[in-house]
């Protein structure tokens, strides 16, 4: 039976959200949490973007050290030969890659304005796949941007060409959130059956159906005989109305009626990380978690109605499909109302030593303490907010990696 895998794109699509962004350290922490949760792959950035190169190199170094294992770290580039070449100049250790090109008639005519036709799109993609394979990538996905508005016959031709040239899977992009669960199911099932290539679904929430479409698209791929890959973002953060929410997708895959009995995840997901990763993403992006967010919203386990309260006290399963303990929730929340010492960009050695002492971190000598403090200062400048405990611990444990994350080389 084919299986379903998760590829989180918070560090690629999520950070493209208008008015939002993450520092390189915050993106690294996202990768760490995704790895801890058991997500198959993180689309961790843009290897053709110069300011990302040190961050990408540092994260690949962490993977080589075994810190980011078994998660795959995949880059996103355009399906253009020059982009492939640039990616491997800036990030020579890349092992996983997705190449993207528009496939719908709307995009071909509206973006390329007569410079390209359908066959040109296929030829450009095939040449880029050949170039990437020549660089020794271990896994390669080909993205059909605006697939939901692409003629299915053309999409099949496109997918077959991608497979012939060595692509491992086709990403079916519902770029505008145009699909519904019925249309995407039929499209992915037919693609899987007629092409014999695994299908990756990338869904947006412009019509409020990103999670439902992701589930239906994955079902279509599996029913068509191929592995399925679902793209997600943490808390659903993404361009315009957002992407399929990571936790909501996992809950739908494992808790919805009859689904888990028939469809299997390719690797186990640790739901107990859900609360931690949602809180961190909310803090780092500066976007509150909605009250009604599945699993992690403030009201996800709140009961006010007399009938509901009575029922859940007698047996939680009366009104809860899953428990808050499963998601890592339930710890007491403490708020400092008196003296508080924070490690920031203007911290001194005394206050910093106090903060790290509270985290049971000690230093060999004052020189080491000052080195870590300097990195904390720079990290605070990059994020413009106090660092959370796990960021401080990460800096103390991997100072050489953090130095690379915080270093940018401006163009001369």
PEQUI-V144531 format. One record per residue. RES is the residue in three letters. OMEGA is omega in radians with two decimals (* if undefined). NEAR is the number of other ideal C-beta (glycine too) atoms within 10 Angstrom. Layout:
res,omega,near
RES,OMEGA,NEAR
RES,OMEGA,NEAR
This chain:
res,omega,near
UNK,3.06,8
UNK,-3.06,18
UNK,-3.12,17
UNK,-3.13,24
UNK,3.14,19
UNK,3.02,26
UNK,-3.11,25
UNK,-3.07,30
UNK,3.12,25
UNK,-3.08,32
UNK,3.05,29
UNK,-3.14,22
UNK,-3.13,21
UNK,-3.11,27
UNK,3.04,21
UNK,3.13,14
UNK,3.14,18
UNK,3.05,7
UNK,3.13,7
UNK,3.09,14
UNK,3.12,15
UNK,2.99,20
UNK,-3.14,22
UNK,3.07,25
UNK,3.12,25
UNK,3.08,24
UNK,3.11,25
UNK,3.10,25
UNK,3.07,21
UNK,3.11,24
UNK,3.14,24
UNK,3.14,21
UNK,3.12,22
UNK,3.09,27
UNK,3.13,20
UNK,-3.11,15
UNK,3.14,24
UNK,3.11,18
UNK,-3.03,26
UNK,-3.07,21
UNK,2.97,23
UNK,3.00,27
UNK,-2.81,25
UNK,3.05,30
UNK,-3.01,24
UNK,-3.07,24
UNK,3.05,26
UNK,-3.12,22
UNK,-2.99,17
UNK,-3.07,14
UNK,3.09,13
UNK,-2.90,22
UNK,-3.13,22
UNK,3.07,19
UNK,-3.14,26
UNK,3.11,24
UNK,-3.12,19
UNK,3.14,22
UNK,3.04,28
UNK,3.07,19
UNK,3.08,16
UNK,3.10,21
UNK,3.12,20
UNK,3.12,11
UNK,-3.12,11
UNK,3.13,8
UNK,3.08,17
UNK,3.07,22
UNK,0.20,11
UNK,-3.04,11
UNK,3.00,22
UNK,3.06,20
UNK,-3.04,23
UNK,3.09,26
UNK,3.11,26
UNK,3.06,25
UNK,3.02,22
UNK,3.10,19
UNK,-3.10,25
UNK,-3.09,18
UNK,-3.14,15
UNK,3.10,12
UNK,3.11,21
UNK,-3.13,27
UNK,-3.13,14
UNK,-3.12,17
UNK,-3.07,27
UNK,2.97,21
UNK,-3.09,11
UNK,-3.09,19
UNK,-3.01,23
UNK,-3.09,13
UNK,-3.11,14
UNK,3.12,23
UNK,-3.07,14
UNK,-2.97,20
UNK,2.97,27
UNK,3.13,26
UNK,-3.02,27
UNK,3.07,21
UNK,-3.13,22
UNK,-3.08,24
UNK,-3.08,29
UNK,3.10,24
UNK,3.09,15
UNK,-3.12,13
UNK,-3.11,18
UNK,-3.13,22
UNK,-3.05,12
UNK,-3.12,11
UNK,-3.06,13
UNK,3.01,13
UNK,3.06,8
UNK,-3.12,7
UNK,-3.12,8
UNK,3.02,16
UNK,-3.07,13
UNK,-3.12,15
UNK,3.08,11
UNK,3.12,13
UNK,3.13,23
UNK,-3.12,20
UNK,3.13,13
UNK,3.13,17
UNK,-3.10,24
UNK,3.13,19
UNK,3.13,15
UNK,3.09,27
UNK,3.10,26
UNK,-3.12,13
UNK,-3.14,21
UNK,3.11,27
UNK,3.13,15
UNK,3.11,11
UNK,3.04,14
UNK,3.10,10
UNK,-3.12,22
UNK,3.07,11
UNK,-3.01,14
UNK,3.05,21
UNK,3.08,25
UNK,-3.07,30
UNK,3.00,27
UNK,3.13,29
UNK,-3.12,19
UNK,3.14,21
UNK,-3.08,30
UNK,3.06,25
UNK,3.13,18
UNK,3.06,25
UNK,-3.02,13
UNK,3.12,13
UNK,3.10,9
UNK,-3.13,19
UNK,3.08,22
UNK,3.11,16
UNK,3.12,17
UNK,-3.11,25
UNK,3.13,26
UNK,3.10,17
UNK,3.11,19
UNK,3.14,28
UNK,-3.12,18
UNK,-3.09,11
UNK,3.01,19
UNK,3.07,15
UNK,-3.13,26
UNK,-3.13,18
UNK,3.08,25
UNK,3.04,30
UNK,3.09,24
UNK,-3.06,31
UNK,2.97,24
UNK,-2.91,29
UNK,-3.12,24
UNK,-3.10,16
UNK,-3.01,20
UNK,-3.10,19
UNK,2.89,29
UNK,-3.06,15
UNK,-3.10,17
UNK,-3.11,11
UNK,-3.11,16
UNK,3.09,28
UNK,-3.12,21
UNK,-3.11,15
UNK,-3.09,25
UNK,3.11,29
UNK,3.13,21
UNK,3.11,15
UNK,-3.12,27
UNK,-3.09,25
UNK,-3.02,15
UNK,-3.09,16
UNK,-3.11,21
UNK,3.13,13
UNK,3.07,21
UNK,-3.06,24
UNK,3.07,28
UNK,-3.12,28
UNK,-3.09,32
UNK,-2.98,32
UNK,3.09,30
UNK,-2.98,26
UNK,-3.10,21
UNK,3.07,16
UNK,3.06,15
UNK,-3.05,11
UNK,-3.03,21
UNK,-3.12,29
UNK,3.13,25
UNK,3.13,21
UNK,3.12,30
UNK,3.12,30
UNK,-3.12,27
UNK,3.13,24
UNK,3.10,32
UNK,3.09,30
UNK,3.12,22
UNK,3.14,27
UNK,-3.13,32
UNK,3.10,23
UNK,3.09,17
UNK,3.04,23
UNK,-3.09,13
UNK,3.00,23
UNK,3.10,20
UNK,3.09,28
UNK,-3.13,27
UNK,3.04,29
UNK,3.14,32
UNK,2.88,29
UNK,3.14,27
UNK,-3.09,29
UNK,3.10,28
UNK,-3.10,27
UNK,-3.14,22
UNK,-3.10,28
UNK,3.12,16
UNK,-3.10,12
UNK,3.02,14
UNK,-3.12,20
UNK,3.08,30
UNK,-3.11,30
UNK,-3.10,26
UNK,-3.07,29
UNK,-3.14,25
UNK,3.11,21
UNK,-3.14,28
UNK,3.13,24
UNK,3.12,21
UNK,-3.14,20
UNK,-3.00,22
UNK,-3.04,15
UNK,-3.05,15
UNK,-2.97,13
UNK,3.01,7
UNK,-3.02,7
UNK,-3.08,15
UNK,3.11,13
UNK,-3.05,7
UNK,-3.03,10
UNK,-2.97,20
UNK,3.03,12
UNK,-3.12,17
UNK,3.07,15
UNK,-3.05,13
UNK,3.11,8
UNK,3.12,21
UNK,-3.10,13
UNK,-3.10,21
UNK,3.10,14
UNK,-2.99,19
UNK,-3.09,25
UNK,-3.12,21
UNK,-3.08,19
UNK,3.11,25
UNK,3.13,24
UNK,-3.12,16
UNK,3.14,20
UNK,3.11,25
UNK,-3.13,18
UNK,-3.07,16
UNK,3.11,23
UNK,-3.06,20
UNK,-3.13,12
UNK,-3.13,15
UNK,3.04,12
UNK,-3.14,19
UNK,3.13,15
UNK,-3.02,10
UNK,3.11,9
UNK,3.14,19
UNK,3.02,21
UNK,-3.02,24
UNK,3.08,26
UNK,-3.10,16
UNK,-3.12,12
UNK,-3.08,11
UNK,3.12,18
UNK,-3.14,18
UNK,-3.10,10
UNK,-3.13,17
UNK,3.14,7
UNK,-3.13,10
UNK,-3.13,8
UNK,-3.13,10
UNK,-3.13,14
UNK,3.12,13
UNK,-3.09,12
UNK,-3.08,16
UNK,3.08,16
UNK,3.10,11
UNK,3.13,10
UNK,-3.10,9
UNK,-3.11,16
UNK,3.05,11
UNK,-3.07,13
UNK,3.09,17
UNK,3.14,15
UNK,-3.10,12
UNK,-3.06,17
UNK,3.10,13
UNK,3.10,16
UNK,3.11,12
UNK,-3.04,17
UNK,3.13,23
UNK,3.11,20
UNK,3.01,18
UNK,-3.13,11
UNK,3.08,8
UNK,3.10,4
UNK,-3.14,4
UNK,3.12,6
UNK,3.11,5
UNK,3.09,8
UNK,3.10,6
UNK,-3.11,4
UNK,3.13,5
UNK,3.10,9
UNK,-3.08,14
UNK,3.07,13
UNK,-3.10,24
UNK,-3.04,17
UNK,3.13,14
UNK,-3.12,9
UNK,3.00,18
UNK,-3.05,8
UNK,-3.11,11
UNK,3.14,9
UNK,-3.14,15
UNK,3.12,23
UNK,3.10,21
UNK,-3.13,12
UNK,-3.12,22
UNK,3.06,21
UNK,3.08,11
UNK,3.11,11
UNK,3.13,13
UNK,3.06,7
UNK,3.10,16
UNK,-3.11,11
UNK,-3.12,17
UNK,-3.13,7
UNK,-3.10,8
UNK,3.13,11
UNK,3.11,8
UNK,3.13,13
UNK,-3.14,18
UNK,3.10,13
UNK,3.14,14
UNK,3.10,21
UNK,-3.14,22
UNK,3.09,14
UNK,3.11,20
UNK,3.10,23
UNK,-3.13,17
UNK,3.11,19
UNK,3.11,24
UNK,3.08,21
UNK,-3.09,13
UNK,-3.06,18
UNK,-3.12,21
UNK,3.08,9
UNK,3.11,13
UNK,3.14,15
UNK,3.08,23
UNK,-3.06,17
UNK,-3.07,11
UNK,3.03,14
UNK,3.11,24
UNK,3.13,22
UNK,3.13,15
UNK,3.14,22
UNK,-3.13,25
UNK,-3.08,19
UNK,-3.07,12
UNK,-3.06,19
UNK,-3.13,15
UNK,3.08,9
UNK,-3.10,20
UNK,3.10,23
UNK,3.11,16
UNK,3.14,17
UNK,-3.06,26
UNK,-3.09,21
UNK,3.06,12
UNK,3.14,13
UNK,-3.14,9
UNK,3.08,6
UNK,-3.14,5
UNK,*,3
